[in-house]
Amino acid sequence: MAEIVLFHHAQGLTDGVRAFADELRAAGHVVHTPDMYDGQTFPLLEDGMTYLRDRGFDAVTAHGIAAAADLPAEVFYAGMSFGVMPAQQLVQSRPGARGALMLHAALLPSDLEGDWPAGLPLQVHTAEDDAWGDADVARQLTAEVPQAEVFLYPGDTHLFTDRSLPDHRPDTAALVLERALEFLGRG
């Protein structure tokens, strides 16, 4: 059983993010879902992005990092799209991480302060043709994180694991969950 801190995407802590967390819990994992938006959710990605810009990306990310401060350090950090920012910042700045699971986005470790911890496992899932999903960055990750597993899925939908949104793709989401559970089971 792993302990996971899962950060939501730009539309907030939606029912679909909660459902994904519940699927991880059903497999025996402990999952924390910090709400960086204090209860607000947005039906459209553009609305969530406007909220992020208005509040400031750094401020929202800092809010997420602060929410994890009272949680154990020996966890897997996971993020969905925008949630990759606080997840990866914690991986690179807070000792003790057991691994990282990034969905719908990717960042190079060199884009943030600190280094990727040597040998720390990383798994990335994004759609091949998703304009928001950073597939090109995901492909580059193995140069900086040799142990990274990168899964690119056919299609152009962004938040395909969130069952509460129109982008949801049940078959692909099921495959992501299967691979994520196998990954978490190794830690």
N, C-alpha and C positions, 0 to 999 in steps of 0.2 A: 504494500500500500504506500502510495506517495502522497505528499502534501503539496498542493498546487495553489499559487496565487494567479488568478486569471483576470486580466484587465480587459474591459470591454472596448468596443469600437466606437467610432465617432457618433453613432446614433444612440449611444448610451447603453445602460444595462437593460437591454431589451428582454422580452420573454424568451427569445431565441438564444441569447447568451446564457440566460438562466437555465434553459433546457440543456444546452451543451454541458454546462457545469453539472447539472443533475445526472447526465449520462456518465460523466466521469465518476461521480459519487456512487452511482449504481454499480460501478465496477470495483468499489471498495476504497476509492481515494477520498481524501479530505480536500475540499476545494473552497477557497476564499475568493469572493468576487467584490473587490472594492468598487464602490460607486463614485467615480470621479465627477459625475454630474449631479450628485445630491438628489437623485430621484427623477431627474428629467430624462426623457427619451424623445427621439425625433423620428417621424415616419419616413423622412427622406434624408438620404446621405448629405445632400446639399445643405439642409437645415442644420444637421449636426456639425458640418464643417463651418457654417456661419457662427454657430455657438462657440466652437473651438477658437476661431479667429477673434471673436469678440472678447472672450475670456483670456485668450493668449495660450498658445500651445505649451509654453514653458510652465505657466501657472497651473494648467490642468494636469500636466505631467507631474509637477511637484506635488500636487494634491494626491495623485495616485501613489507616488513614492512614500509620502507621509502616511498614507493609509496602511502601507505594508510595514511600517516601522515597529508596530507592536506584535507582528507575526513572527514566527520562527524564521531564522535565516536559512535553515537547511530545507529549502523547498525548491520545487520546479517553478520557474516563472513562465507564464504564458500570456500572450497578448493576441488580440484580434484587431488587425488593421492598426488604427491609432494606438491601441493598447500595447503594441510592440514597443513603443517608445519607453514607457515606464518599466516594462518588463526587462528590456535589454539594458536600460540604465542601471537597474538593480543588479542584474547579472554582472555587469562590469564594474560596479562600485561597492557592492555589499558582499563580503566574504560569506561562503557557505552554500551558494547555489548548487543544486544537484543536477540541473539541466534547464534547457529553455525550449519552449514550444511556441512557434510563431505562426499565426494563421493570417492569411490575406495581406501580408506585408513582410518586408525584409529590410534590414539595415545592415550596413557593413560595420563591424566593430570600430574601424578607424574613423567612422563618422561621429562617434561619441567619445567622451572622455573615458580614460581607463582602457585597460586591455581585456580581451576575452580571456577568461581563466583557462590555463593550459589543460587540455584534455576534456573540458566540459562539453557534454553532449548537447547538440542542437538539432532540432527538427523544424523544417519550414514547409508550409503548405500554401500554395497560391495558384490561381488560374493563369494559364499560359498567356492569354491575351487580355487580361484584366488591366485596364489603364491605371488603376489605383494600386494594383497588387505587387508592383516591383519585381516582376519575374526576372528582369535583367540583373537586378541586384542579387536576387536569390541565386542565380547561376554563378555570380562572382564570389559568393560567400565561401565556397570551398577553398579559395585561395587564402583567405584569412582564418578560416576555421576548418581545417582539413577533415575533422570528424563530422562535419555537418551533413545531415541528410536533407536533401531538397527534393520535394515532390511538386511537380508542375502538372496541373490538371487541364484537360482540354476545356476551352470555353473562355468567355469574357466577363462572366458575372463576378462581382466582387465578394460580397458577404455570403457565399453559398452554403456555409455551415449554419447560418442563423435561420431557423425554421419559421421565425415570425416575420420574415421579410420576403419580398417578391424574388430576390436573387437566389433563394434557397434551391439547392439541387440535391434532393434526397439521396440519390445513389452516390454521388461524389462525397456528400457529407458523411455518409456511412463509412466510406473507405477512409476518409480522414480520421474519423473516430477510431476505427480499427487500428490504423497505423499509430495514432497517438497513444492508444491504450498499450500497444506493444512497446512503444518507446518508454512510456512511464513505468511499465513493468520491469524494465531493465535497471531502473534507478533504485 
